[in-house]
Amino acid sequence: MSSKEKETKSSYKMFKIFKRNFRLNEAEPPLDVKEAFLKYSEGNNLMTSDQLLNFLINFQGESDAKIEDADKIISNILQTRHHIAQFTRSNTLTLDDFHHYLFDGELNFPINPQVCHDMTAPLSHYFIYTGHNSYLTGNQLNSESSCVPIINALKKGVRVIELDIWPNSAGDNIKVYHGRTLTSPVKFIDCLKSIREHAFVASEYPLVVTLEDHLTPELQAKAAEMITQTLKDVLFTSLECLEEFPSPEELKGKILLSTKPPKEYLYSKGFDEEKKDSCENEAPCEEVVEDKNDIDAEDSDQCEDSSGESEDTDNSEDKSCPLGVQKYKSLIAIHAKKHKGGLTKSLKLDPGKVERLSLSEQQLEKGAENHGTELVRFTQRNLLRIYPKGTRFNSSNYNPLIGWMHGAQMVAFNMQGYGKQLWIMQGLFRSNGGCGYVKKPDLLMRTDEGNKVFNPKEKLPVKTCLKVRVYMGDGWHLDFKPTHFDTYSPPDFYVKVHIVGVPADAKRSKTKFLEDTWTPVWNQEFLFPLRVPDLAILRLEVRDYDKGEKDDFAGQSCLPVRELKPGIRTVPLYDRDGKKFNSTKLLMRFEFV
């Protein structure tokens, strides 16, 4: 045999091995699925719609299910799996049909895909999906400012957009960019037009636009004109300072502006422009006190604090205020207050009005040490916004649970960022139909007979236990190339199963890894005792095991525990950016015991 013939034979042999290794074998239904089918089909080979309804109510815990729901499921499965049988076979499911129904992400959700929370409470009763520096395409130092990330955030259901507004170089128009950095600007009017066009594409509930205002009085008047002409009838305004926030239901289809109202000293003829320029270029006053490394202070605080003005001037009638600025002030629906004079003073409650307070993540962490219950009490009526520390130049994010367990409604995230913290944020806001508003747990809103509120530091008894069983996974062969994980063999998948929440509830587990299979069947169970289940998130991450190397990412999902539907459920997996894979998913079971 010639050397060329030997080489050809060797290549053919390698091809056969490669082809054999990547051949797909469909996994059979897990034992629990078989037993459920046998029980609810009453020992028959086919399950009727009445029997499926019985399964939905008694096994899946769907007490509101109706016979029409069962008929719809069967019709859908027959149509997708048996194009001809739907016309020739009775309205029944085989075991394989039943398994395919349970493993269908469009028919068997892990959480309710519809808006299901009470939407008639004041805004302060909700966690709100909040963006930080929403116009940035990348890092905080030299990336481009653009309307694109604003549009992308709105399409994902974000309900709070932040814009930093500055005079342009000529001083006659308004630009949006991250001040005192090398980020490029984008026109304010373009941002407004993008917001108006896309505000309600993903959610009909109110959109809040927070403004970090660095404008002169003349440009504030111009901003007011731009805002009113662009947003028109969707802009919500209030003639008086709000004593209680309206509800998301009342504010459907409305856009609300939130910023600090203009101050009298800004309009006085004696205002020193040189002093203003100097102030705007100095280190942030408030944040320097908290942390010398935190350069991302609330920019609008910097000059106001240096002026020595009383924070009560917000509510006084300003007769020297130009007409255009009065118009600008009248557009502000949610008044922001500055963090001045210590956290105790900032958290002081005013029964006559409601406001928004902003704290950096570091200020929150330090405040939580000694003022935890005060923060919770403040957020029962007022809004608290948390923003990333300034040293997160790469647009990374922080632990959102600290803000949530203290009642903070607006935990602001860099939506163009990445990582596990952003996955957790995305997971919480899959709740309530992904509308961007999630009702805060009752424990954060109630007071007991002694007027005490929830104390995040208090160690509570176990309230419930979540039992999680990971049956199997599928779909990677459709969403990934055959050689994505390993060149010559199928992947070795395992699943990380974590609980994130209050510190006492945090726990990490994982399945074993299974060698050389695209359809792994783990069938492993995990038990998580939970003290505050209402604030717990189930975090799932699939990895491909690589001995001696970093394990490859293969999908993730985060699900709010209080939203989990009991029974056997399909859990869709998402990529690193939070985009759902077309086919990759897990089959799992959830029980509260």
N, C-alpha and C positions, 0 to 999 in steps of 0.2 A: 504494500500500500504506500503510495507516495505521501510526502509530507503534507501536501496540499489536501489530500483526501483525509488524512488523519486530523488536520486542523478543522476541516468541515464537519467531520463526525463528532469531534470534541465540542464544537460550537453548538451543534444540534442537540447533543446530550445536555449541555448547560441550559439551552432553551427549554428543554423538556422539564428539567428540574425547576427552572424559574417559573414556568407555566403551572407546574404542579403546586408549588409553594403558594402561588397567588390565586389558586382556585377557591371560589367562595362556596361554603356550605351553609345553607340557611339553618340557623339554630331552631330546635324544636321549642314549643312553648314551655315555660317554667312549670314546675310541679304545682305551684299555687294556682296558676292559670288553668291547668288541667282539672284540678280539684274543684275550682269554682265553676267551671263549665259543667262538670259531671253533676255537681250539686244542683245548680239552678236550671239545668236542662232536664232534671229529674231522671238521670241515667240514660237519656236518649242521645243519638248521634247528631241531632239538630236542636238548636235553641230557637224558640218562637219569640215573637215580640213581647208577649205577656211575661215570658220567663226572663227575658232581658230586662224588662222593666222591674221585675222583682229583684234582679241582681243590682240594678242601679240604685234602688231605694235601700236595700238591706245590706249590701256589701260595700257599695261606693258612697253610701251616706247621702245620696241626692234625694232628699225627702220631697222636693218639689217636682221631681221627674214625672212626666206623663207618658201615656202610651204613644202619643205622637212623636215624642223624643226617641223612643225605642224604634219605632217604624222608620224614622229618618236615619238613624244609625245603620240599620240593616240595609236600607235602600242604598245608602252611600257606599257601604262595603261591597254589596253585590255589584254595583255599577263600576267600581274601581277594580275589583278582582275578577268578576265574572260578567263580561259585557253581554254575553248571550243568556247566561243563567238567570239574569234579573227578569227576563221575560218568560222563562220556562220553569223556574223553580219557585216554590212557595217562599213566602217572606220569612226565611229562617237563616240561621248561621251555623256553619260547621265549627269544629274546634279551631281550625286554622283561621277561619273568618273571625272568630271571637278574639283570637290572639292578635290578628292584624288590627282589629278595632282598638284593642287596648294599647297597641303600639303605634297608634295614629295620632300625631301631634295636633292635627286639626279637629279631631273628634273627642279626644280624651285629655283635657287640660289639667295641669297640676294646681292651677289657681284659677279663679273666676276671671274670664277675659272681658267681662262687662263692668261698667261703673256700678258698684254695689254698696258704697258707703253713703251715709247720710251727708248730703251736700248743702244742708240748710243752716249749719252752724257758722259763726264768724270765722274769718280767715285765720285768726290766731289758733284755731282748733285743728289746723292741718299742717303736715309736713308738705313743703312746696318744692318742686323740682327746680333747682336754682343754679344758674351758671355764673361764672366769674370771668371778667374780662372777655365777654362773649364774642368779641370781634377779632380776637387773635387766632391766627392759623397755626401757630406753633409755640415757641418758647416766649418767655416774658421780656426778653432783652432786645432781640433784633429780628423777630419774625414779622410777617406782613399783617397789617390790619385789613380786614375784608368783610363784606357782607355774607360771604359763603358760610363761615362757621356759625353765624347768627341763624341763617336759614336751616343749616343742618341741625342745630340745637332745637329749633322750633319743630322740625319734622320728627324729632325724637320725643317730643312731648314736654320739653323744658318750658317752665312757666315763669321764670324770672330771668330777664336778660339785663346785663350790665353794660353801660356805655360810659367811657371817660370822654367828656366833651371839653375841648380846648379851642382858643382862638387860632386861626391859621396865621401864617407868617406875616401877612399883610394886616391882620387884625380886623378884617372886614367880613370874615365868614367863620364857620364852625367845622372843626375836624374832630375825628375820633381816633385816639391812639393811646398807648400806655405811656403816660407822661414821664419825661426825663429819662427816656430810654432811646434806643435806636430803632424801635418799631416804626414801620411806615404808617402814614395816616390813611383814613378812608373818610369820605364826606359824610357828615351827620345826616344830611337829607337822604343820601342813598341808604343808610342804615334804617331810617324811618320808613322809607318806601318798602324795604325788604321785610321789615317787621309787620307793616300793614298788610302786605300781600300774603304772608305765611303765618301770621299769628295764630290762626285757628285751624290749620290743616290737620293737626294731630289731636287737638283737644278743643272743645268749645268753651272750656272754663277760662277764667280771667288770666290775662298776661300782665305781669308787673314789669315795668322797665325802670331800673334804678339808674340814676344819673350821678356820676361823679363830676360835679360842676366846677369848672375853672374859668368861667366866662365873665366878661365885663358886663355891666348893666345893659349896654347897648346890644351886646350879643345875646343876653338873656331875653331881651325883647324880640330879637330876631328868631331865637330858638322857639319862643312861644308861638310866633307866626308860623314857622315850619311845622311845628307839632300839630297845631289846630288845623292847618290846611291839609296835612297829610293824613292824620288819623281821623279827623272829622267826627262823625257820630259814634265811633267806637271808643272814643276817649271818655273815661269816667272822671267827672269832677264833682267836688262837694263844696257847697257854699260856706260851710263851717267846718271847723276841726272836728274830726270824727270822735264820738264818745265810745263807739263800738264799731268794729269792722263789719261791713256787709258780708254776706255768705257767698261762696262760689256760685251757688245757684242763682242768687240775685244778680251776680256780676257776669253771667254767661255772655260771651261775645264782646267783653269790654277790656280795654287796656288802661292800666293805672300807672301813673308816674309816681316815683318815690325818690325824694332827695331832701336835702336840708333847705328850708325856705330861705330866701335872700335876707340879708341883714341890713339894718339901717346904715351901719358904718360904711358899707360898700358904696352907698349912693351919695355920701356927703361930699361937698365940693372940695373939702380939704383932704380927701383921701390921697395918700402918698403912693403914687404908682411905683416909685422906686422901691419903697418899703415892701409893696406887694410882690414885685419881682424877686426881691431878696428873700422874702418869706417862701415863695414858691420853689426856690432853689435850695432851701436849707433842708436838713434832715427832718423827717417827720417827728413832730413834737411828742404826740401821745405814745407812739410805738417805741421811741427811743427810751422812754421811761421803763417800758415793759421789757424790751430786749434790744440791745444795741445792734443786733444783726437783722432785725425785722425792718426792712426798708419799704415795705409795701403798706404804709399806713393809709388810713382813709384820707385821701388827698384833700378833700374838701374841709377836713378838720384843721389842716395845717395853718391856714391864714386866719380862720375864725378864732382859733385858740389864741393866736398871738395878739389878737386885737383887744383882748380883755373884755369882750362883749358878754353880757349875761345870756345864758342859754334860753331865758324866758322871753327874749326879744322876738322869738319866732311868732308868738301869739299877739304881740302888740300891734296896734294900728300904726302903720308907717306912712305919715303924711308926706314925707320927703321922697318917698319911693316913686320913681317915674312910672307913668301909666303903663308902658310896655312891660316893666318889671312886675307891676301889680298883676298884669295878665299872666305872666310866667308863674308867679306865686300861686295864682288861682288854679293853675293846672295840676298842682301837686296834690295828689289824693292821699298818699301815705307819707306823713312827715317823718323825716329821720332826725334823731337827736344825736348830739355828739357825746362821746364817752369822755367826760371831763370831771375831775375832782374825785376820782376813785370809783370803784365798781359799786360800792354801797349807794353812792349818790345817783349813779346812772340807773340803778335798778329800783330807785324809789318810785312807787306807784302813784299815778295821778288819776283819781276816779273820774275826772272831767274830760280826759282825752286818752287816745291810744296812739302809740308811736312805733317807729322801728329803730332799734339800736344795733350797731354793727361792732363786732369784736373780731380780732384776729384769732386764729387757732391757738396761738400761744396765750393770749389774754383769756380765752375760754378755759384752757387747761389750768392756768393759775387761779382763775376765778372759781373754778369747780372745786378747788381744794377747800376753800373757806366760805363760799357763797352758793353752794349747790342748790339748796332749797330756795334761796332768793331768786336764782335763775329760773327755776321751775315755776315759781309763783309769778314772776314777771311775764313769762311766756304764756300764761293762761289767758291774758288779755292783749298783750303787746307782741310785736314781732321782733324776733332776734335773728340777725344775719351773722353768720360766721364766714370768714374769708381766709384763704391760704396765706401763710406767712410769706414775706417778700423774698426770702432766700430760695423759694421753689422756682428758680429761674427756668427749669426745664418743664414747667407746667405740670409737675406731679401733684398728687393730692394727699390728703390726710385722713385720719380715721373719723368717719362721719358719726360713729356711734356716740362719741362724747357729746356732740351737739344734740343729737336726737334724744339721748336719755336725760338731757336737761331741758327738753322742750323746744329747742331752737327749730324754728320753722324753715328758715332759709340757710341751709348748709351749702354754701357756694363752692362749686367745683369747677376746675378747668376741664371743660367737656372735650377739649382737643387733647387732653392728657391720656393716661394709660394706667394699667395696673389694677391690683386687687381691690383697692379702695374704690375706684370708679366702678368696678363690677358690682360691689356691694351697693353703691348708690343706684346703679341701674336696676339692681334686683329689687330694692324697696319700691321703686317707682314703676315696677311691673304690676304692683297692686292697683286695685280699683280701676281696672281696665286701661291702665297706662295713661290716665288723663292728666297726670302731673300733680294731683292733690291726693294725699293719703291722710285719712282721719287719724289724728293722734290717739294713742291708747287712752282709755278712761283714766288710768292711774296717773297720767300726767296732768289731767284736767280737774280732778276732784280734790276736795279738802275734807278732812274728817271733822269730828265734833269739836276737837281742840284747835281747829283752823290749821292743822298741819297738812303739808303737801308731801308728795313723793320725795324721798331722800335717796338719790342714786348711790350713796355710800352705804346705806343700810343693807345688811345681809338678810335676805328674805328666805323663807322655807321654800322647798321645791313645790311648784304649783302643778306641774304636769311633766310627763316624760314623752318625748317624741321617739317613736320606734321607726327607723328607716331601713328598708331592705333594698339593696341594689341587685336587681335580677340580671340585667344584661344590657348590652349596647349594640347599636347598629348604625349604618349610614356612612361610616368613614370612607368606604370604598367608592362612594358616590361623590363625596366632597373633596377628597384628596387623591393625588396621583398614586399609583401603586408603589412607587419608590419614595414617597414623601418621608416615611418614617425609617424604613430600612431598605437597603438596595436589593437584597436577595431573599428576604423573607417577610411575612406579614408582621404587623406590630405586636408589641407585648404590653397591652393596655392595663392600667389600674386606675382607680378612682379615689381621689382625696375627698373625704366627707367631713366637713368642718361646720361647727356652729360659731357664729360671731354674734355678740350681743353685749349685755352687761358682763363685766369681768368674771363673775361667778358662773356664768353659763358657757363661757368660751371652752371649746373642746375640739380636738383634732383626731381624726381616725382615717384609715384608708383600707381599701380592699387589697387582696393579694394581686400580683400581676400574673396575667395569663399569657403564655408564650404562643406566638405564631398564629394569631387569629384576628380576623376582621370583625367577627361577631362574638365578642367575649361574653361568657355566662359566668358571672361571679357568684350570684345567689348568696350574698353575705348581708348580715343584719347588724345594725348599730343602735344603741340606746343612748339618748341624750336627756338627762334630767334638766329641767328648765325652771328657773326661779322667776324670770320675767319673759315669758314666751312672746308677749306682745312686741318686744323689741329685738327678738332673735331673728337672725338670717341664716338659712341653710346655704352654705357655700360648697359647690361641687366643682371639681376640676379633674379632668381626665388627662393622664400623661402616658407616654410610651416609654417604658423602662429601657434604659441604655446602660449597660454595665460599664463603669469607668468613665462615662460621659454624662453630660446634663440631659435629664429626661426631656423628651420632646413634648411640647404642648399639643393637646388634641381636643380641646374644647372646655368650656366652663359654663356654669349657670349659678345664679344666686336667686333664692326664693324666700320671701318673707314667711316665717313659720306660721304666723296667725292667719295667713291666707291659704295655707295648704289644704287641699281637698283630700279627705281620707280615701283609702283604697289603693288600687293598682293604677298608676298614672304614667303618662309619657312626659318626660322632661326634655324639652329641646335644648340643645347646646349652642353656645355662642362663641364667636372668635375673640381674639384679644381686644378688639375695638368695640365689642358688644353687639356685633351684627350676627343675627341668627343664621346658623348653617341651614342649607336647604333640606338636608336629610339626616344629619347626625343627631342622635338622641339616646336617652337612657330609658329603660323600663324600670320603675321603682314602685315601692309600696310605702304609704305613710299611715301610721296609727298613733293616736294619742292615748296613752295608758296611765 
